[in-house]
Amino acid sequence: MSIISKSFYLIAWLQIIHSAVSSFEFHQVVKHIILENPDAQTPGLPVDIKLEAICGLIFFIVGKFVSYSKITHLTIRGEERIIEANQYLKLIALNKASNTDVLTNSDPYGEINYHPAFVDIHYKRKAYKEYINRKA
């Protein structure tokens, strides 16, 4: 956790504690006013106490997001060491992956290309007849 996130946490907790103490004091004053005059209108919580609590919550959330570090993964096999993101996600080019599929005569889109609605049955019959004629 960095010093920035710790400072955000400190500011957040100070604001939340101060708003809680201020709210307690305000309710004590209101209680005394009501005891002296039961017909008096009870005022609501002041806006500055509400804003202080909300700002404390916002500082806490920002501090939590700042405290996150880069995700690292541990290896399953081999030596125990931390692997950074740029070490286990290798960049590949689609054309290299496609070249491998072409060289091995494997179509990565075979389930789409060889769907019965997309197959030219006349071409397939002609190719099969040529194959049989060459074999015979």
Secondary structure, DSSP 8 states (H G I E B T S, - for coil): --HHHHHHHHHHHHHHHHHHHHHHHHHHHHHHHHHH-TTS------HHHHHHHHHHHHHHHHHHHHH-----EE-SSSS--EE-HHHHS----HHHHHHHHHHTT--TTHHHHTSGGG--HHHHHHHHHHHHHHH-
